């Protein structure tokens, strides 16, 4: 698996790179040619992305004035925010190589996020609303990691967004993921200190490889 760090990147530039890798894998699969699996790590410049089922009523008017860009994209889900201090991960992999269906893939992404939280001493869990949550099932429930994927012929694109040192104010300008009355948090907010992003990325890659049987 080829692990790449794209650094801080504009959404459109990342979308172009991601789509090229996705189409490369689809083409290779159609031709029955072995191709690389990719794990791409990045941070976006401030952007609100709207999934295929997004309701624009979940974007408050103030969001249009905060300097972030807006993009309609091909993943599932509603509207969310991406920005500096948030780790975005785009795995572009063939699930059939891992004997894995789409539901099992989403569960694996959730479990990776849960284990990552545990490595920092935070108890988190998945939910029917998808993503990874702290204090889920209580009035203080808050999402720390979002999931939004697209899968075609078992090839994946898009992925997860984990709030590490994210400026959470941007989330107050939308109804995140279309889920009202629930909060959003970050690792920095939960622990009360800034997180070393390189260490966080290294932990993510290590746990991801464990779940997908890569040394």
C-alpha positions as CSV (number, residue, x, y, z in Angstrom):
1,X,0.0,0.0,0.0
2,X,1.4,3.4,-1.0
3,X,1.0,5.9,1.8
4,X,1.2,9.6,0.7
5,X,1.0,12.8,2.6
6,X,-0.5,15.6,0.4
7,X,0.0,18.2,3.1
8,X,-2.4,21.3,3.1
9,X,-4.2,21.3,-0.2
10,X,-7.1,23.0,-1.9
11,X,-10.2,20.8,-2.2
12,X,-10.3,21.0,-6.0
13,X,-6.6,20.0,-6.3
14,X,-7.1,17.1,-4.0
15,X,-10.3,16.0,-5.8
16,X,-8.4,16.0,-9.1
17,X,-5.6,13.9,-7.7
18,X,-8.0,11.5,-6.0
19,X,-10.1,11.0,-9.0
20,X,-7.1,10.2,-11.2
21,X,-6.0,7.4,-8.8
22,X,-9.6,6.2,-8.5
23,X,-10.0,5.9,-12.3
24,X,-6.6,4.3,-12.6
25,X,-7.7,1.5,-10.3
26,X,-11.0,1.1,-12.0
27,X,-9.3,0.9,-15.4
28,X,-6.7,-1.6,-14.1
29,X,-9.4,-3.7,-12.6
30,X,-11.4,-3.8,-15.8
31,X,-8.2,-5.0,-17.6
32,X,-7.5,-7.5,-14.8
33,X,-4.2,-5.8,-14.1
34,X,-2.8,-5.7,-10.5
35,X,-2.6,-2.1,-9.3
36,X,-1.4,-0.3,-6.2
37,X,-3.7,0.5,-3.3
38,X,-3.4,4.0,-2.0
39,X,-3.7,5.7,1.5
40,X,-3.7,9.4,1.1
41,X,-3.4,11.7,4.1
42,X,-4.1,15.5,3.9
43,X,-5.5,18.6,5.3
44,X,-7.8,20.9,3.3
45,X,-7.9,24.7,3.1
46,X,-11.3,25.7,4.6
47,X,-14.1,24.1,2.6
48,X,-17.7,23.0,3.1
49,X,-18.5,19.8,1.1
50,X,-22.0,18.7,0.2
51,X,-22.6,15.0,-0.4
52,X,-25.1,13.6,-2.9
53,X,-28.0,13.8,-0.4
54,X,-27.1,17.2,1.1
55,X,-29.8,19.6,2.1
56,X,-28.6,23.2,1.5
57,X,-30.9,24.3,4.3
58,X,-28.2,22.8,6.6
59,X,-25.9,25.7,5.6
60,X,-26.6,28.8,7.7
61,X,-26.3,32.2,5.9
62,X,-23.2,33.1,7.9
63,X,-21.3,30.2,6.4
64,X,-21.3,32.1,3.0
65,X,-19.3,34.9,4.6
66,X,-16.6,33.0,6.5
67,X,-14.1,32.6,3.7
68,X,-14.5,28.9,3.1
69,X,-15.3,27.5,-0.4
70,X,-18.2,25.2,-1.2
71,X,-18.2,22.0,-3.3
72,X,-20.8,19.4,-4.3
73,X,-19.1,16.1,-4.3
74,X,-19.8,12.4,-5.1
75,X,-19.6,10.9,-1.6
76,X,-22.7,10.0,0.4
77,X,-23.9,12.1,3.3
78,X,-24.8,15.7,3.9
79,X,-22.7,18.8,4.5
80,X,-19.6,18.9,6.6
81,X,-16.5,21.1,7.0
82,X,-12.8,20.4,6.2
83,X,-10.0,22.7,7.2
84,X,-6.5,22.9,8.7
85,X,-5.9,20.8,11.8
86,X,-8.3,18.1,10.6
87,X,-6.8,14.9,9.2
88,X,-8.6,13.8,6.0
89,X,-7.8,10.3,4.8
90,X,-8.7,9.1,1.3
91,X,-8.1,5.4,1.0
92,X,-8.3,4.3,-2.7
93,X,-8.3,0.5,-2.4
94,X,-10.0,-2.5,-3.9
95,X,-12.2,-4.0,-1.2
96,X,-12.2,-7.4,-2.9
97,X,-8.5,-7.7,-2.3
98,X,-9.3,-7.6,1.4
99,X,-12.4,-9.9,1.1
100,X,-14.5,-7.0,2.4
101,X,-17.9,-5.6,1.6
102,X,-18.9,-2.0,1.9
103,X,-20.6,-2.3,5.3
104,X,-17.5,-4.1,6.7
105,X,-15.3,-1.3,5.2
106,X,-17.3,1.4,7.0
107,X,-17.2,-0.6,10.2
108,X,-13.4,-0.9,9.9
109,X,-13.0,2.9,9.3
110,X,-15.1,3.4,12.5
111,X,-13.1,0.9,14.5
112,X,-9.8,2.6,13.4
113,X,-11.2,5.9,14.7
114,X,-12.3,4.4,17.9
115,X,-8.9,2.7,18.5
116,X,-7.1,5.9,17.6
117,X,-9.2,7.8,20.2
118,X,-8.4,5.1,22.8
119,X,-4.6,5.6,22.1
120,X,-5.1,9.1,23.5
121,X,-7.2,7.9,26.4
122,X,-10.5,8.9,25.0
123,X,-13.5,6.5,24.9
124,X,-15.4,6.7,21.7
125,X,-18.0,4.7,19.8
126,X,-19.8,4.3,16.5
127,X,-23.5,5.0,16.1
128,X,-26.3,4.5,13.6
129,X,-25.6,8.0,12.5
130,X,-22.2,6.9,11.4
131,X,-18.9,8.4,12.3
132,X,-17.1,8.2,15.7
133,X,-18.6,9.9,18.7
134,X,-17.6,10.8,22.3
135,X,-20.3,10.4,24.9
136,X,-22.7,9.0,22.3
137,X,-26.1,8.2,23.8
138,X,-26.0,11.2,26.2
139,X,-27.0,14.8,25.9
140,X,-23.3,15.6,25.5
141,X,-22.8,13.5,22.4
142,X,-20.3,15.0,20.0
143,X,-18.8,13.8,16.8
144,X,-15.0,13.6,16.5
145,X,-14.7,11.8,13.2
146,X,-16.9,11.8,10.1
147,X,-17.1,9.2,7.3
148,X,-18.2,9.8,3.8
149,X,-17.3,7.3,1.0
150,X,-18.0,6.4,-2.6
151,X,-17.5,2.8,-3.8
152,X,-17.6,1.7,-7.5
153,X,-16.9,-2.0,-8.4
154,X,-15.4,-2.3,-4.9
155,X,-13.0,0.5,-5.5
156,X,-13.2,3.2,-2.8
157,X,-12.7,6.9,-2.7
158,X,-13.3,9.8,-0.3
159,X,-13.0,8.5,3.3
160,X,-12.8,10.0,6.8
161,X,-12.2,13.4,8.5
162,X,-10.9,13.4,12.0
163,X,-10.9,16.6,14.0
164,X,-7.4,16.9,15.6
165,X,-6.7,20.6,16.1
166,X,-9.6,21.8,13.9
167,X,-11.1,25.3,14.4
168,X,-14.6,24.1,15.4
169,X,-16.2,27.5,14.9
170,X,-16.7,26.6,11.3
171,X,-19.1,23.8,12.3
172,X,-21.3,26.3,14.1
173,X,-22.2,27.8,10.7
174,X,-23.8,24.5,9.5
175,X,-25.9,21.6,10.8
176,X,-23.0,19.1,10.5
177,X,-23.9,16.0,8.5
178,X,-27.5,17.1,8.7
179,X,-27.8,16.0,12.4
180,X,-29.3,18.7,14.6
181,X,-28.8,19.2,18.3
182,X,-25.5,17.2,18.5
183,X,-22.1,18.7,19.0
184,X,-18.7,18.4,17.2
185,X,-15.4,18.1,19.0
186,X,-11.7,17.7,18.4
187,X,-8.9,15.8,20.0
188,X,-7.4,19.1,21.0
189,X,-10.7,20.2,22.8
190,X,-11.0,16.8,24.6
191,X,-7.4,16.8,25.8
192,X,-6.9,20.5,26.3
193,X,-3.7,20.7,24.4
194,X,-2.5,20.9,20.8
195,X,-1.8,17.5,19.2
196,X,1.3,16.8,17.2
197,X,-0.1,16.1,13.7
198,X,2.8,14.0,12.5
199,X,2.5,11.7,15.5
200,X,-1.3,11.5,14.9
201,X,-0.8,10.6,11.2
202,X,1.8,7.9,12.2
203,X,-0.7,6.4,14.6
204,X,-3.5,6.5,12.0
205,X,-1.4,4.7,9.4
206,X,-0.2,2.1,11.9
207,X,-3.8,1.2,12.9
208,X,-5.1,1.3,9.4
209,X,-2.4,-1.1,8.2
210,X,-3.3,-3.5,11.1
211,X,-6.9,-3.6,10.0
212,X,-6.0,-4.1,6.4
213,X,-3.2,-6.6,7.0
214,X,-0.3,-4.6,5.8
215,X,3.1,-4.8,7.5
